[in-house]
């Protein structure tokens, strides 16, 4: 999709030619229709993006953007690390077979150009140099990846922005209402079970060279924010980063959690390094001595719920967590 400015100039020239031939009415109608479909919006960086109609051939560089597109009924033509998305986000699965454009951090410019997209949705995590290259291929809508000060608000800001670019505002509104209903349902279920205010610690972990690294999801994380909307308390005291609200700790750091905490995590069988909790830690003396481990208050939630996704993944998370706590 070319930028509106070029399209408008082309349309004007065509109208003048038709006027000289005495066929002005069809040209005027065409120009008016084109103008009415044009979209102008401002992305998360403040850059103006002009489209000559709702984007249909869309490439996405990050998985939360992919999930947003699918939620809005737009099947992306290009996705970064397709295999990884299929592994980590089955809550909102791909419905087509998009072209793999490379890694999330380093997409292939040649592959993207070969798709002739009319819009590229790019994460703010991409380097500026990469975004500059993308802008030579097609209009780029930059999306702020995360904001620890308001993750749920940022999630819907992103969804609404992509919806505006793709002409799918009705689906964005439906997704918002569905999410709000799921939160209310989960909150009521927990309250009825007298679990409101329960301390919850959510984490993931990785094993590299036999070393276990754990990531606490603080109240600044998306999952932490959802937990608090459910009236649960985030038990982590470690500091999260300003974007994703993720902290760092090791198994010794778990000893600072409340004794009666409910501990939840997500790993993935498709990524063997992503689940130290039922792997390396099973024989770790510190882990096995933790009160919540001894009391069997450790909950592995289902694979395929992307912890940094959109409302679809968060609805799946709510179902999984509430189900685990009330079983």
C-alpha positions as a Python dict, from the first residue, in 0.01 Angstrom:
ca = {
    (1, 'X'): (0, 0, 0),
    (2, 'X'): (149, 330, -105),
    (3, 'X'): (119, 634, 111),
    (4, 'X'): (-193, 844, 80),
    (5, 'X'): (-5, 1142, -58),
    (6, 'X'): (110, 950, -365),
    (7, 'X'): (-231, 793, -418),
    (8, 'X'): (-406, 1129, -394),
    (9, 'X'): (-172, 1281, -651),
    (10, 'X'): (-230, 989, -888),
    (11, 'X'): (-605, 1010, -843),
    (12, 'X'): (-607, 1385, -911),
    (13, 'X'): (-414, 1339, -1234),
    (14, 'X'): (-656, 1068, -1347),
    (15, 'X'): (-954, 1291, -1271),
    (16, 'X'): (-816, 1574, -1484),
    (17, 'X'): (-760, 1336, -1777),
    (18, 'X'): (-1113, 1201, -1757),
    (19, 'X'): (-1254, 1555, -1730),
    (20, 'X'): (-1092, 1642, -2065),
    (21, 'X'): (-1272, 1340, -2218),
    (22, 'X'): (-1607, 1451, -2080),
    (23, 'X'): (-1640, 1163, -1826),
    (24, 'X'): (-1609, 1354, -1502),
    (25, 'X'): (-1875, 1182, -1288),
    (26, 'X'): (-1711, 835, -1251),
    (27, 'X'): (-1373, 994, -1173),
    (28, 'X'): (-1523, 1219, -907),
    (29, 'X'): (-1698, 923, -747),
    (30, 'X'): (-1376, 722, -746),
    (31, 'X'): (-1176, 1003, -588),
    (32, 'X'): (-1441, 1062, -323),
    (33, 'X'): (-1450, 689, -237),
    (34, 'X'): (-1070, 674, -210),
    (35, 'X'): (-1064, 977, 20),
    (36, 'X'): (-1336, 834, 241),
    (37, 'X'): (-1136, 511, 290),
    (38, 'X'): (-809, 685, 371),
    (39, 'X'): (-671, 632, 721),
    (40, 'X'): (-443, 867, 908),
    (41, 'X'): (-312, 777, 1252),
    (42, 'X'): (-26, 837, 1492),
    (43, 'X'): (179, 546, 1620),
    (44, 'X'): (333, 498, 1964),
    (45, 'X'): (642, 699, 1868),
    (46, 'X'): (439, 998, 1753),
    (47, 'X'): (504, 924, 1385),
    (48, 'X'): (222, 993, 1140),
    (49, 'X'): (109, 693, 937),
    (50, 'X'): (-112, 740, 632),
    (51, 'X'): (-282, 455, 453),
    (52, 'X'): (-512, 476, 151),
    (53, 'X'): (-746, 223, 308),
    (54, 'X'): (-764, -47, 578),
    (55, 'X'): (-447, -257, 566),
    (56, 'X'): (-501, -615, 446),
    (57, 'X'): (-149, -748, 377),
    (58, 'X'): (13, -701, 716),
    (59, 'X'): (351, -816, 848),
    (60, 'X'): (416, -831, 1224),
    (61, 'X'): (757, -843, 1391),
    (62, 'X'): (648, -939, 1744),
    (63, 'X'): (412, -1204, 1878),
    (64, 'X'): (181, -975, 2076),
    (65, 'X'): (119, -787, 1750),
    (66, 'X'): (51, -1116, 1573),
    (67, 'X'): (-200, -1209, 1842),
    (68, 'X'): (-368, -869, 1808),
    (69, 'X'): (-404, -912, 1433),
    (70, 'X'): (-558, -1257, 1469),
    (71, 'X'): (-794, -1124, 1738),
    (72, 'X'): (-903, -857, 1493),
    (73, 'X'): (-967, -1110, 1217),
    (74, 'X'): (-660, -1014, 1013),
    (75, 'X'): (-437, -1305, 914),
    (76, 'X'): (-80, -1167, 887),
    (77, 'X'): (109, -1249, 566),
    (78, 'X'): (443, -1240, 747),
    (79, 'X'): (532, -1333, 1106),
    (80, 'X'): (864, -1342, 1291),
    (81, 'X'): (958, -1692, 1412),
    (82, 'X'): (641, -1874, 1307),
    (83, 'X'): (748, -2195, 1480),
    (84, 'X'): (803, -2010, 1805),
    (85, 'X'): (461, -1846, 1786),
    (86, 'X'): (294, -2181, 1725),
    (87, 'X'): (479, -2321, 2026),
    (88, 'X'): (421, -2039, 2272),
    (89, 'X'): (83, -1897, 2171),
    (90, 'X'): (-179, -2163, 2110),
    (91, 'X'): (-440, -1962, 2302),
    (92, 'X'): (-482, -1746, 1990),
    (93, 'X'): (-352, -1971, 1712),
    (94, 'X'): (-256, -1873, 1361),
    (95, 'X'): (-533, -1946, 1112),
    (96, 'X'): (-316, -1925, 803),
    (97, 'X'): (37, -2018, 702),
    (98, 'X'): (225, -1688, 704),
    (99, 'X'): (575, -1646, 567),
    (100, 'X'): (845, -1666, 833),
    (101, 'X'): (1027, -1331, 822),
    (102, 'X'): (1313, -1431, 1052),
    (103, 'X'): (1371, -1371, 1419),
    (104, 'X'): (1177, -1125, 1631),
    (105, 'X'): (1488, -917, 1691),
    (106, 'X'): (1628, -936, 1338),
    (107, 'X'): (1361, -973, 1072),
    (108, 'X'): (1471, -1034, 714),
    (109, 'X'): (1421, -719, 509),
    (110, 'X'): (1440, -912, 182),
    (111, 'X'): (1171, -1156, 292),
    (112, 'X'): (942, -877, 408),
    (113, 'X'): (992, -685, 83),
    (114, 'X'): (905, -997, -117),
    (115, 'X'): (563, -1002, 49),
    (116, 'X'): (480, -647, -72),
    (117, 'X'): (289, -569, 249),
    (118, 'X'): (67, -266, 274),
    (119, 'X'): (151, -231, 646),
    (120, 'X'): (428, -346, 881),
    (121, 'X'): (344, -357, 1251),
    (122, 'X'): (675, -325, 1432),
    (123, 'X'): (764, -356, 1798),
    (124, 'X'): (929, -69, 1981),
    (125, 'X'): (1186, -330, 2086),
    (126, 'X'): (1332, -325, 1734),
    (127, 'X'): (1646, -114, 1683),
    (128, 'X'): (1588, 223, 1513),
    (129, 'X'): (1809, 116, 1223),
    (130, 'X'): (1581, -181, 1153),
    (131, 'X'): (1268, 34, 1163),
    (132, 'X'): (1432, 279, 923),
    (133, 'X'): (1489, -6, 678),
    (134, 'X'): (1132, -126, 719),
    (135, 'X'): (1000, 219, 630),
    (136, 'X'): (1165, 185, 289),
    (137, 'X'): (946, -120, 223),
    (138, 'X'): (602, -11, 346),
    (139, 'X'): (429, 212, 601),
    (140, 'X'): (534, 112, 953),
    (141, 'X'): (309, 124, 1257),
    (142, 'X'): (534, 112, 1564),
    (143, 'X'): (374, -40, 1873),
    (144, 'X'): (500, 16, 2226),
    (145, 'X'): (589, -332, 2339),
    (146, 'X'): (500, -294, 2707),
    (147, 'X'): (461, -42, 2987),
    (148, 'X'): (503, -154, 3345),
    (149, 'X'): (303, 146, 3470),
    (150, 'X'): (-15, 27, 3292),
    (151, 'X'): (15, -305, 3110),
    (152, 'X'): (-354, -366, 3053),
    (153, 'X'): (-407, -11, 2930),
    (154, 'X'): (-111, -50, 2693),
    (155, 'X'): (-247, -384, 2569),
    (156, 'X'): (-575, -222, 2463),
    (157, 'X'): (-405, 92, 2328),
    (158, 'X'): (-205, -135, 2098),
    (159, 'X'): (-509, -335, 1998),
    (160, 'X'): (-709, -20, 1921),
    (161, 'X'): (-423, 127, 1717),
    (162, 'X'): (-387, -184, 1502),
    (163, 'X'): (-767, -198, 1469),
    (164, 'X'): (-772, 157, 1335),
    (165, 'X'): (-509, 69, 1075),
    (166, 'X'): (-700, -242, 966),
    (167, 'X'): (-1054, -108, 989),
    (168, 'X'): (-1154, -353, 1261),
    (169, 'X'): (-1259, -129, 1550),
    (170, 'X'): (-1571, -338, 1610),
    (171, 'X'): (-1362, -648, 1680),
    (172, 'X'): (-1135, -454, 1915),
    (173, 'X'): (-1436, -341, 2113),
    (174, 'X'): (-1569, -698, 2126),
    (175, 'X'): (-1231, -821, 2255),
    (176, 'X'): (-1231, -555, 2527),
    (177, 'X'): (-1580, -650, 2645),
    (178, 'X'): (-1493, -1021, 2642),
    (179, 'X'): (-1181, -959, 2852),
    (180, 'X'): (-1370, -745, 3103),
    (181, 'X'): (-1638, -1013, 3136),
    (182, 'X'): (-1371, -1279, 3193),
    (183, 'X'): (-1206, -1070, 3465),
    (184, 'X'): (-1542, -1020, 3638),
    (185, 'X'): (-1618, -1392, 3614),
    (186, 'X'): (-1279, -1492, 3754),
    (187, 'X'): (-1296, -1235, 4031),
    (188, 'X'): (-1638, -1362, 4141),
    (189, 'X'): (-1526, -1724, 4135),
    (190, 'X'): (-1227, -1643, 4356),
    (191, 'X'): (-1440, -1434, 4591),
    (192, 'X'): (-1698, -1712, 4622),
    (193, 'X'): (-1412, -1949, 4709),
    (194, 'X'): (-1288, -1698, 4969),
    (195, 'X'): (-960, -1659, 4781),
    (196, 'X'): (-969, -1283, 4725),
    (197, 'X'): (-647, -1130, 4858),
    (198, 'X'): (-452, -1452, 4824),
    (199, 'X'): (-75, -1411, 4779),
    (200, 'X'): (25, -1530, 4432),
    (201, 'X'): (373, -1547, 4281),
    (202, 'X'): (395, -1614, 3907),
    (203, 'X'): (728, -1689, 3742),
    (204, 'X'): (895, -1856, 3452),
    (205, 'X'): (1244, -1997, 3435),
    (206, 'X'): (1519, -2112, 3205),
    (207, 'X'): (1811, -2349, 3220),
    (208, 'X'): (2134, -2246, 3052),
    (209, 'X'): (2447, -2459, 3093),
    (210, 'X'): (2277, -2632, 3388),
    (211, 'X'): (2223, -2296, 3558),
    (212, 'X'): (1864, -2209, 3655),
    (213, 'X'): (1742, -1851, 3609),
    (214, 'X'): (1403, -1745, 3737),
    (215, 'X'): (1195, -1444, 3631),
    (216, 'X'): (946, -1310, 3882),
    (217, 'X'): (645, -1138, 3724),
    (218, 'X'): (604, -835, 3947),
    (219, 'X'): (291, -622, 3974),
    (220, 'X'): (427, -426, 3676),
    (221, 'X'): (400, -726, 3446),
    (222, 'X'): (93, -799, 3235),
    (223, 'X'): (17, -1114, 3430),
    (224, 'X'): (79, -930, 3756),
    (225, 'X'): (-171, -663, 3652),
    (226, 'X'): (-431, -926, 3561),
    (227, 'X'): (-378, -1096, 3899),
    (228, 'X'): (-450, -770, 4076),
    (229, 'X'): (-767, -717, 3872),
    (230, 'X'): (-873, -1056, 4002),
    (231, 'X'): (-819, -922, 4358),
    (232, 'X'): (-511, -1135, 4416),
    (233, 'X'): (-195, -999, 4582),
    (234, 'X'): (140, -1010, 4408),
    (235, 'X'): (382, -1172, 4651),
    (236, 'X'): (704, -1069, 4475),
    (237, 'X'): (910, -798, 4646),
    (238, 'X'): (1183, -785, 4383),
    (239, 'X'): (1192, -489, 4142),
    (240, 'X'): (1073, -537, 3787),
    (241, 'X'): (1206, -367, 3475),
    (242, 'X'): (1023, -52, 3353),
    (243, 'X'): (889, -213, 3035),
    (244, 'X'): (779, -569, 3109),
    (245, 'X'): (781, -566, 3490),
    (246, 'X'): (1008, -870, 3507),
    (247, 'X'): (1254, -927, 3789),
    (248, 'X'): (1541, -1167, 3830),
    (249, 'X'): (1615, -1414, 4105),
    (250, 'X'): (1743, -1763, 4171),
    (251, 'X'): (1612, -2050, 4376),
    (252, 'X'): (1744, -1895, 4698),
    (253, 'X'): (1534, -1587, 4619),
    (254, 'X'): (1219, -1796, 4650),
    (255, 'X'): (1277, -1824, 5024),
    (256, 'X'): (1158, -1462, 5059),
    (257, 'X'): (808, -1552, 4941),
    (258, 'X'): (530, -1591, 5200),
    (259, 'X'): (497, -1944, 5336),
    (260, 'X'): (136, -1974, 5223),
    (261, 'X'): (190, -1828, 4874),
    (262, 'X'): (32, -1989, 4571),
    (263, 'X'): (311, -2035, 4314),
    (264, 'X'): (222, -2055, 3944),
    (265, 'X'): (437, -2088, 3636),
    (266, 'X'): (425, -2154, 3263),
    (267, 'X'): (683, -2357, 3074),
    (268, 'X'): (660, -2528, 2740),
    (269, 'X'): (725, -2886, 2637),
    (270, 'X'): (833, -2751, 2299),
    (271, 'X'): (1122, -2568, 2466),
    (272, 'X'): (1302, -2805, 2702),
    (273, 'X'): (1502, -2524, 2861),
    (274, 'X'): (1188, -2346, 2979),
    (275, 'X'): (1077, -2562, 3270),
    (276, 'X'): (1328, -2596, 3552),
    (277, 'X'): (1046, -2637, 3805),
    (278, 'X'): (969, -2995, 3710),
    (279, 'X'): (1323, -3054, 3586),
    (280, 'X'): (1644, -2939, 3755),
    (281, 'X'): (1469, -2806, 4065),
    (282, 'X'): (1297, -3134, 4153),
    (283, 'X'): (1610, -3252, 4334),
    (284, 'X'): (1722, -2910, 4457),
    (285, 'X'): (1733, -2902, 4836),
    (286, 'X'): (1629, -2536, 4858),
    (287, 'X'): (1332, -2587, 4625),
    (288, 'X'): (1207, -2901, 4793),
    (289, 'X'): (1229, -2734, 5135),
    (290, 'X'): (1011, -2436, 5042),
    (291, 'X'): (683, -2438, 5242),
    (292, 'X'): (465, -2386, 4934),
    (293, 'X'): (640, -2671, 4755),
    (294, 'X'): (593, -2904, 5052),
    (295, 'X'): (227, -2800, 5071),
    (296, 'X'): (174, -2872, 4700),
    (297, 'X'): (81, -2515, 4619),
    (298, 'X'): (285, -2509, 4296),
    (299, 'X'): (71, -2488, 3983),
    (300, 'X'): (194, -2550, 3631),
    (301, 'X'): (-47, -2367, 3399),
    (302, 'X'): (-111, -2501, 3047),
    (303, 'X'): (143, -2453, 2771),
    (304, 'X'): (57, -2206, 2496),
    (305, 'X'): (-58, -1911, 2703),
    (306, 'X'): (169, -1630, 2586),
    (307, 'X'): (255, -1429, 2896),
    (308, 'X'): (308, -1111, 2692),
    (309, 'X'): (14, -1155, 2457),
    (310, 'X'): (-320, -981, 2418),
    (311, 'X'): (-666, -1020, 2570),
    (312, 'X'): (-708, -1370, 2424),
    (313, 'X'): (-401, -1503, 2604),
    (314, 'X'): (-499, -1322, 2924),
    (315, 'X'): (-846, -1476, 2916),
    (316, 'X'): (-685, -1819, 2884),
    (317, 'X'): (-455, -1730, 3175),
    (318, 'X'): (-750, -1630, 3394),
    (319, 'X'): (-927, -1958, 3322),
    (320, 'X'): (-611, -2153, 3399),
    (321, 'X'): (-518, -1971, 3719),
    (322, 'X'): (-867, -1957, 3865),
    (323, 'X'): (-911, -2324, 3782),
    (324, 'X'): (-583, -2413, 3953),
    (325, 'X'): (-659, -2215, 4268),
    (326, 'X'): (-1014, -2346, 4308),
    (327, 'X'): (-969, -2710, 4213),
}
